[in-house]
Amino acid sequence: MLRGRASSADEAGSAALEFILVGLVLLVPIVYLIVALGAVQSQALGVETGARQLARAIATSPDAGTADARAERLLAAIVDEYGIDPGALDVDIDCATGATTCPEAGATLVVTLSASVTLPLVPAVLGLDEIARVPVEARGAQKVSRYWSAP
């Protein structure tokens, strides 16, 4: 009987240490995953909103000059709002209906925005920050106004 009590006295206080150690080992990766998924989701929402709004802004413009001005202001606002790296943002504007000039009156305009998200806390050593990037892409389509006038 005395032996059982002696071994229990030797382990006094180790439960708290084990709880802290196991808690840190499990908690740190979960917190990192939440932060990384938040960053990716933010960028995904940014490119989705940008593609949809850019298609709408261009398609409802009366002419090419107004469309260019609206597109530049809108892209600047999206980059600022969602924290997207302007160097990593790629914009592709195309007409889905096979129009000879794009955009043209009555054509369906398709805007594709793509970017890549750098995962948080990845060091820029040996190009690891370039490897640890998650691509995000979104498309928005809008029918061009029939009142569109070519330049």
Z-matrix of the N, CA and C atoms (Angstrom, degrees):
N
C 1 1.434
C 2 1.518 1 112.44
N 3 1.278 2 117.07 1 -37.65
C 4 1.454 3 119.62 2 -179.65
C 5 1.517 4 111.77 3 -67.03
N 6 1.286 5 116.41 4 -31.00
C 7 1.466 6 119.27 5 179.17
C 8 1.523 7 111.39 6 -64.71
N 9 1.320 8 117.22 7 -41.42
C 10 1.460 9 121.08 8 179.09
C 11 1.515 10 111.79 9 -61.53
N 12 1.307 11 116.37 10 -39.05
C 13 1.450 12 119.92 11 179.43
C 14 1.518 13 110.90 12 -71.17
N 15 1.267 14 118.18 13 -35.10
C 16 1.474 15 121.20 14 -178.33
C 17 1.523 16 110.54 15 -68.46
N 18 1.340 17 118.09 16 -40.87
C 19 1.460 18 119.86 17 179.75
C 20 1.526 19 111.03 18 -69.60
N 21 1.307 20 117.51 19 -32.95
C 22 1.457 21 120.27 20 177.11
C 23 1.518 22 110.60 21 -69.76
N 24 1.290 23 119.30 22 -33.18
C 25 1.461 24 122.41 23 177.27
C 26 1.525 25 110.73 24 -70.55
N 27 1.336 26 117.74 25 -31.48
C 28 1.463 27 120.86 26 179.27
C 29 1.526 28 111.57 27 -67.76
N 30 1.307 29 117.97 28 -28.14
C 31 1.460 30 121.99 29 -177.23
C 32 1.523 31 112.54 30 -96.54
N 33 1.277 32 119.48 31 10.75
C 34 1.462 33 122.86 32 -178.90
C 35 1.524 34 109.80 33 -63.72
N 36 1.328 35 116.61 34 127.99
C 37 1.461 36 121.55 35 178.20
C 38 1.516 37 114.73 36 88.48
N 39 1.316 38 119.28 37 -6.51
C 40 1.465 39 120.22 38 -178.29
C 41 1.527 40 112.24 39 -77.78
N 42 1.316 41 119.07 40 -20.60
C 43 1.467 42 120.97 41 179.21
C 44 1.520 43 110.73 42 -65.93
N 45 1.313 44 116.94 43 -40.20
C 46 1.462 45 119.99 44 178.62
C 47 1.522 46 110.71 45 -65.29
N 48 1.313 47 117.53 46 -42.09
C 49 1.463 48 121.70 47 178.45
C 50 1.525 49 111.06 48 -64.02
N 51 1.327 50 117.29 49 -43.38
C 52 1.458 51 120.84 50 178.07
C 53 1.524 52 111.13 51 -64.45
N 54 1.323 53 117.24 52 -38.76
C 55 1.461 54 121.04 53 179.12
C 56 1.527 55 110.15 54 -63.81
N 57 1.320 56 117.45 55 -44.91
C 58 1.466 57 121.22 56 179.45
C 59 1.529 58 110.45 57 -64.05
N 60 1.314 59 117.64 58 -45.43
C 61 1.463 60 121.36 59 -178.30
C 62 1.529 61 111.51 60 -64.03
N 63 1.308 62 117.26 61 -49.35
C 64 1.463 63 120.84 62 -179.79
C 65 1.527 64 110.10 63 -67.36
N 66 1.324 65 116.88 64 -37.37
C 67 1.458 66 120.19 65 177.62
C 68 1.513 67 112.09 66 -61.31
N 69 1.318 68 118.10 67 -43.19
C 70 1.461 69 120.95 68 178.16
C 71 1.519 70 111.91 69 -67.21
N 72 1.312 71 116.63 70 -41.41
C 73 1.463 72 120.37 71 -179.34
C 74 1.525 73 110.87 72 -63.07
N 75 1.313 74 117.54 73 -35.03
C 76 1.461 75 120.71 74 179.83
C 77 1.532 76 112.39 75 -88.44
N 78 1.327 77 117.65 76 -33.18
C 79 1.451 78 121.03 77 -173.68
C 80 1.529 79 113.26 78 -76.10
N 81 1.305 80 118.20 79 -40.68
C 82 1.468 81 121.15 80 -177.04
C 83 1.530 82 112.23 81 -61.08
N 84 1.333 83 120.12 82 -47.82
C 85 1.471 84 118.38 83 177.36
C 86 1.533 85 113.45 84 -64.78
N 87 1.316 86 117.48 85 -33.56
C 88 1.464 87 119.88 86 178.95
C 89 1.523 88 110.60 87 -67.61
N 90 1.326 89 117.16 88 -42.52
C 91 1.460 90 120.61 89 178.34
C 92 1.534 91 110.20 90 -64.68
N 93 1.334 92 117.47 91 -42.40
C 94 1.473 93 120.37 92 178.07
C 95 1.527 94 110.55 93 -61.78
N 96 1.313 95 117.31 94 -42.07
C 97 1.464 96 121.23 95 178.88
C 98 1.526 97 110.92 96 -61.75
N 99 1.317 98 117.27 97 -41.36
C 100 1.464 99 120.50 98 179.31
C 101 1.523 100 110.30 99 -64.92
N 102 1.330 101 117.57 100 -43.37
C 103 1.468 102 120.87 101 -179.75
C 104 1.533 103 110.44 102 -65.96
N 105 1.332 104 117.61 103 -42.83
C 106 1.467 105 121.35 104 -179.67
C 107 1.528 106 110.84 105 -65.48
N 108 1.320 107 117.82 106 -44.26
C 109 1.462 108 120.38 107 178.58
C 110 1.524 109 111.64 108 -65.64
N 111 1.325 110 117.20 109 -33.21
C 112 1.459 111 120.59 110 175.74
C 113 1.521 112 111.76 111 -64.61
N 114 1.337 113 116.41 112 -41.14
C 115 1.467 114 120.32 113 178.80
C 116 1.524 115 110.83 114 -65.56
N 117 1.323 116 116.84 115 -43.66
C 118 1.467 117 120.56 116 179.80
C 119 1.527 118 110.50 117 -66.03
N 120 1.326 119 117.53 118 -41.63
C 121 1.463 120 120.80 119 179.78
C 122 1.521 121 111.02 120 -64.86
N 123 1.314 122 117.38 121 -39.57
C 124 1.463 123 120.78 122 178.49
C 125 1.525 124 111.10 123 -61.54
N 126 1.328 125 116.86 124 -45.78
C 127 1.462 126 120.35 125 179.12
C 128 1.525 127 111.02 126 -67.04
N 129 1.329 128 117.54 127 -37.79
C 130 1.464 129 120.55 128 178.86
C 131 1.533 130 110.64 129 -63.83
N 132 1.319 131 116.51 130 -42.05
C 133 1.461 132 119.57 131 176.74
C 134 1.522 133 111.10 132 -65.47
N 135 1.322 134 116.29 133 -36.05
C 136 1.462 135 120.29 134 179.14
C 137 1.513 136 113.03 135 -64.70
N 138 1.337 137 117.52 136 -46.18
C 139 1.470 138 118.72 137 -179.80
C 140 1.520 139 111.08 138 -71.68
N 141 1.331 140 117.61 139 -31.64
C 142 1.467 141 119.67 140 177.89
C 143 1.525 142 110.23 141 -67.31
N 144 1.313 143 116.21 142 -46.16
C 145 1.461 144 120.09 143 177.96
C 146 1.521 145 110.92 144 -64.07
N 147 1.323 146 116.02 145 -41.81
C 148 1.459 147 120.34 146 179.75
C 149 1.515 148 112.89 147 -62.20
N 150 1.324 149 116.99 148 -44.50
C 151 1.466 150 120.49 149 -179.49
C 152 1.528 151 111.24 150 -63.91
N 153 1.316 152 115.96 151 -44.78
C 154 1.463 153 119.98 152 -178.62
C 155 1.529 154 111.31 153 -66.06
N 156 1.327 155 116.68 154 -47.31
C 157 1.460 156 120.15 155 -177.62
C 158 1.524 157 112.28 156 -71.15
N 159 1.325 158 116.99 157 -34.61
C 160 1.468 159 120.10 158 178.25
C 161 1.526 160 110.71 159 -66.38
N 162 1.331 161 117.17 160 -42.02
C 163 1.465 162 120.17 161 176.85
C 164 1.524 163 110.60 162 -61.73
N 165 1.313 164 116.44 163 -42.25
C 166 1.464 165 120.58 164 -179.74
C 167 1.531 166 111.18 165 -66.68
N 168 1.333 167 117.11 166 -42.07
C 169 1.467 168 120.60 167 -178.33
C 170 1.522 169 111.73 168 -65.58
N 171 1.324 170 116.57 169 -40.57
C 172 1.467 171 119.74 170 -179.76
C 173 1.529 172 110.33 171 -71.92
N 174 1.324 173 116.52 172 -43.98
C 175 1.464 174 120.35 173 -175.14
C 176 1.523 175 112.68 174 -67.44
N 177 1.306 176 118.17 175 -28.67
C 178 1.462 177 120.02 176 -178.53
C 179 1.522 178 112.51 177 -95.36
N 180 1.315 179 118.04 178 3.05
C 181 1.465 180 120.86 179 178.28
C 182 1.518 181 110.50 180 -76.06
N 183 1.314 182 117.34 181 148.46
C 184 1.468 183 119.65 182 -179.60
C 185 1.530 184 113.31 183 -76.76
N 186 1.355 185 117.15 184 -24.70
C 187 1.465 186 119.55 185 -178.91
C 188 1.531 187 110.09 186 -155.46
N 189 1.338 188 115.62 187 176.14
C 190 1.465 189 121.31 188 -174.88
C 191 1.527 190 112.13 189 -67.08
N 192 1.323 191 118.19 190 -37.49
C 193 1.460 192 120.88 191 179.82
C 194 1.517 193 112.38 192 -62.65
N 195 1.309 194 115.29 193 -45.23
C 196 1.460 195 120.04 194 178.16
C 197 1.527 196 110.36 195 -66.18
N 198 1.326 197 116.93 196 -39.16
C 199 1.468 198 121.29 197 179.27
C 200 1.525 199 111.11 198 -62.06
N 201 1.335 200 117.47 199 -43.04
C 202 1.470 201 120.83 200 178.72
C 203 1.524 202 111.28 201 -63.43
N 204 1.320 203 116.79 202 -43.93
C 205 1.471 204 120.41 203 -179.46
C 206 1.527 205 110.66 204 -64.44
N 207 1.326 206 117.15 205 -43.77
C 208 1.465 207 120.79 206 178.75
C 209 1.529 208 110.76 207 -63.78
N 210 1.327 209 116.40 208 -42.25
C 211 1.464 210 120.44 209 -178.25
C 212 1.528 211 111.11 210 -63.41
N 213 1.320 212 117.98 211 -42.58
C 214 1.462 213 121.00 212 179.73
C 215 1.525 214 111.15 213 -64.40
N 216 1.335 215 117.35 214 -44.81
C 217 1.464 216 120.40 215 179.35
C 218 1.527 217 110.94 216 -64.38
N 219 1.313 218 116.22 217 -40.45
C 220 1.456 219 120.59 218 -178.77
C 221 1.524 220 111.53 219 -67.44
N 222 1.326 221 117.51 220 -44.09
C 223 1.466 222 119.85 221 178.26
C 224 1.525 223 111.23 222 -62.88
N 225 1.326 224 117.36 223 -40.67
C 226 1.470 225 120.07 224 177.81
C 227 1.524 226 110.85 225 -62.19
N 228 1.326 227 117.11 226 -40.40
C 229 1.463 228 121.00 227 179.48
C 230 1.527 229 111.33 228 -66.77
N 231 1.322 230 117.26 229 -41.73
C 232 1.473 231 121.27 230 179.81
C 233 1.525 232 110.37 231 -65.73
N 234 1.333 233 116.96 232 -43.03
C 235 1.469 234 120.81 233 179.06
C 236 1.528 235 109.98 234 -61.26
N 237 1.326 236 117.21 235 -43.68
C 238 1.465 237 120.38 236 179.55
C 239 1.527 238 112.08 237 -68.55
N 240 1.307 239 116.93 238 -43.69
C 241 1.466 240 121.14 239 -175.22
C 242 1.524 241 112.57 240 -66.40
N 243 1.319 242 117.51 241 -43.41
C 244 1.461 243 121.15 242 -173.98
C 245 1.524 244 113.44 243 -102.74
N 246 1.320 245 118.08 244 0.91
C 247 1.464 246 120.78 245 177.11
C 248 1.516 247 113.82 246 67.04
N 249 1.317 248 117.15 247 33.55
C 250 1.457 249 121.56 248 179.90
C 251 1.523 250 108.99 249 -80.05
N 252 1.316 251 116.37 250 138.87
C 253 1.458 252 120.98 251 177.30
C 254 1.528 253 108.40 252 -71.74
N 255 1.347 254 118.76 253 117.66
C 256 1.472 255 120.07 254 -177.12
C 257 1.532 256 112.68 255 -61.91
N 258 1.332 257 117.32 256 -28.85
C 259 1.461 258 120.09 257 178.74
C 260 1.524 259 112.85 258 -72.57
N 261 1.328 260 116.36 259 -23.21
C 262 1.466 261 120.50 260 -179.01
C 263 1.524 262 112.64 261 -96.64
N 264 1.332 263 116.91 262 0.99
C 265 1.464 264 121.14 263 -178.10
C 266 1.521 265 109.93 264 -93.00
N 267 1.322 266 116.31 265 128.27
C 268 1.461 267 122.10 266 179.43
C 269 1.528 268 108.38 267 -120.60
N 270 1.329 269 116.03 268 128.83
C 271 1.466 270 122.10 269 -178.39
C 272 1.519 271 108.62 270 -115.60
N 273 1.336 272 116.25 271 129.44
C 274 1.461 273 121.52 272 177.31
C 275 1.530 274 107.74 273 -128.12
N 276 1.330 275 115.69 274 124.49
C 277 1.469 276 121.51 275 -179.99
C 278 1.517 277 108.14 276 -116.56
N 279 1.339 278 116.44 277 126.71
C 280 1.456 279 121.44 278 -176.37
C 281 1.526 280 108.80 279 -145.85
N 282 1.330 281 115.75 280 159.75
C 283 1.457 282 120.80 281 175.65
C 284 1.527 283 108.90 282 -105.61
N 285 1.324 284 116.14 283 129.33
C 286 1.459 285 121.21 284 -175.71
C 287 1.518 286 112.42 285 -78.39
N 288 1.315 287 118.47 286 -19.77
C 289 1.461 288 120.55 287 -173.77
C 290 1.523 289 112.76 288 -91.29
N 291 1.309 290 118.10 289 8.25
C 292 1.457 291 121.03 290 179.13
C 293 1.502 292 113.50 291 71.79
N 294 1.307 293 116.49 292 33.83
C 295 1.461 294 121.07 293 -179.49
C 296 1.528 295 109.91 294 -67.47
N 297 1.319 296 116.40 295 149.87
C 298 1.464 297 120.50 296 -179.47
C 299 1.524 298 111.15 297 -71.30
N 300 1.314 299 117.03 298 -40.31
C 301 1.466 300 121.14 299 173.12
C 302 1.515 301 107.73 300 -118.01
N 303 1.293 302 115.61 301 144.87
C 304 1.455 303 118.65 302 -176.95
C 305 1.513 304 108.83 303 -128.93
N 306 1.278 305 120.10 304 128.44
C 307 1.462 306 127.63 305 -5.23
C 308 1.520 307 111.65 306 -82.61
N 309 1.302 308 114.96 307 156.35
C 310 1.460 309 121.13 308 174.56
C 311 1.519 310 107.85 309 -138.83
N 312 1.310 311 115.89 310 160.48
C 313 1.462 312 121.60 311 -175.66
C 314 1.520 313 111.45 312 -56.06
N 315 1.331 314 116.18 313 128.04
C 316 1.452 315 121.99 314 177.19
C 317 1.514 316 115.44 315 85.34
N 318 1.312 317 119.51 316 -9.09
C 319 1.468 318 122.19 317 -179.91
C 320 1.527 319 110.00 318 -78.04
N 321 1.329 320 115.64 319 158.34
C 322 1.462 321 120.56 320 174.90
C 323 1.517 322 108.54 321 -95.83
N 324 1.310 323 115.75 322 118.66
C 325 1.455 324 122.91 323 -177.02
C 326 1.526 325 109.37 324 -92.06
N 327 1.341 326 116.92 325 130.76
C 328 1.460 327 121.80 326 178.13
C 329 1.523 328 107.93 327 -119.18
N 330 1.319 329 116.22 328 121.04
C 331 1.466 330 122.50 329 178.85
C 332 1.520 331 107.87 330 -109.85
N 333 1.322 332 116.66 331 127.83
C 334 1.457 333 122.48 332 177.48
C 335 1.520 334 108.89 333 -116.48
N 336 1.313 335 116.65 334 123.10
C 337 1.461 336 122.67 335 175.35
C 338 1.515 337 108.03 336 -112.53
N 339 1.311 338 116.49 337 132.27
C 340 1.456 339 120.35 338 175.99
C 341 1.518 340 109.03 339 -136.23
N 342 1.311 341 115.06 340 144.95
C 343 1.459 342 122.34 341 179.84
C 344 1.520 343 107.73 342 -148.54
N 345 1.306 344 116.00 343 171.89
C 346 1.457 345 120.19 344 174.83
C 347 1.515 346 109.04 345 -130.79
N 348 1.323 347 115.49 346 138.25
C 349 1.454 348 123.24 347 -175.38
C 350 1.521 349 108.57 348 -103.09
N 351 1.320 350 116.56 349 126.72
C 352 1.462 351 120.50 350 174.58
C 353 1.517 352 108.10 351 -83.05
N 354 1.317 353 116.74 352 130.55
C 355 1.458 354 120.33 353 179.74
C 356 1.526 355 109.56 354 -69.14
N 357 1.330 356 117.96 355 145.08
C 358 1.460 357 120.73 356 -176.87
C 359 1.530 358 112.16 357 -68.46
N 360 1.324 359 115.06 358 150.10
C 361 1.466 360 124.84 359 175.46
C 362 1.527 361 114.05 360 65.53
N 363 1.314 362 118.33 361 17.86
C 364 1.459 363 120.83 362 176.12
C 365 1.529 364 107.14 363 -91.14
N 366 1.322 365 117.45 364 121.65
C 367 1.469 366 119.36 365 -176.39
C 368 1.521 367 111.90 366 -72.79
N 369 1.321 368 114.79 367 155.54
C 370 1.464 369 121.02 368 179.46
C 371 1.527 370 111.02 369 -88.27
N 372 1.307 371 116.93 370 33.84
C 373 1.461 372 122.74 371 -179.77
C 374 1.520 373 108.89 372 -93.75
N 375 1.306 374 116.54 373 130.43
C 376 1.470 375 123.04 374 177.72
C 377 1.528 376 112.63 375 57.56
N 378 1.302 377 117.62 376 26.13
C 379 1.456 378 121.21 377 177.70
C 380 1.518 379 114.40 378 74.59
N 381 1.318 380 117.92 379 19.84
C 382 1.467 381 120.57 380 -179.51
C 383 1.526 382 112.06 381 -64.05
N 384 1.341 383 116.53 382 -32.30
C 385 1.461 384 118.71 383 179.32
C 386 1.523 385 111.64 384 -67.58
N 387 1.333 386 118.00 385 -26.81
C 388 1.470 387 120.74 386 176.66
C 389 1.528 388 111.48 387 -78.45
N 390 1.311 389 116.36 388 -30.37
C 391 1.469 390 120.49 389 179.71
C 392 1.524 391 110.41 390 -76.15
N 393 1.328 392 116.31 391 -38.29
C 394 1.463 393 121.67 392 -175.88
C 395 1.529 394 110.42 393 -89.02
N 396 1.304 395 116.90 394 57.76
C 397 1.466 396 122.63 395 177.90
C 398 1.525 397 108.74 396 -119.91
N 399 1.322 398 115.35 397 141.83
C 400 1.459 399 121.78 398 179.06
C 401 1.524 400 108.11 399 -111.26
N 402 1.337 401 118.12 400 120.09
C 403 1.473 402 119.51 401 179.37
C 404 1.527 403 111.36 402 -77.39
N 405 1.331 404 115.12 403 140.14
C 406 1.462 405 121.68 404 174.16
C 407 1.527 406 107.60 405 -129.26
N 408 1.331 407 115.91 406 143.03
C 409 1.461 408 120.49 407 -176.94
C 410 1.524 409 108.89 408 -147.12
N 411 1.329 410 115.30 409 146.11
C 412 1.464 411 120.55 410 177.34
C 413 1.517 412 109.57 411 -146.67
N 414 1.334 413 115.18 412 152.20
C 415 1.466 414 121.59 413 178.07
C 416 1.512 415 109.47 414 -125.31
N 417 1.322 416 114.18 415 144.08
C 418 1.454 417 120.55 416 174.99
C 419 1.517 418 108.38 417 -132.41
N 420 1.308 419 117.04 418 138.93
C 421 1.471 420 121.66 419 -179.42
C 422 1.518 421 109.42 420 -125.50
N 423 1.310 422 114.28 421 142.88
C 424 1.463 423 120.26 422 -179.99
C 425 1.521 424 108.69 423 -153.09
N 426 1.303 425 116.47 424 140.10
C 427 1.467 426 120.81 425 176.54
C 428 1.526 427 108.50 426 -78.47
N 429 1.328 428 115.91 427 130.19
C 430 1.461 429 122.29 428 -178.93
C 431 1.527 430 108.90 429 -71.90
N 432 1.304 431 114.71 430 141.18
C 433 1.458 432 120.85 431 -179.43
C 434 1.529 433 111.19 432 -57.55
N 435 1.300 434 116.56 433 143.09
C 436 1.463 435 119.20 434 179.14
C 437 1.518 436 111.29 435 -73.51
N 438 1.320 437 116.16 436 -9.73
C 439 1.466 438 120.98 437 177.78
C 440 1.536 439 112.41 438 -94.38
N 441 1.324 440 116.58 439 8.91
C 442 1.471 441 121.92 440 -180.00
C 443 1.524 442 108.59 441 -60.68
N 444 1.310 443 116.87 442 136.16
C 445 1.467 444 119.86 443 177.04
C 446 1.521 445 108.79 444 -119.36
N 447 1.308 446 115.84 445 130.01
C 448 1.471 447 121.83 446 -179.03
C 449 1.527 448 108.73 447 -73.94
N 450 1.365 449 116.61 448 153.73
C 451 1.472 450 119.54 449 179.99
C 452 1.496 451 113.18 450 -67.45
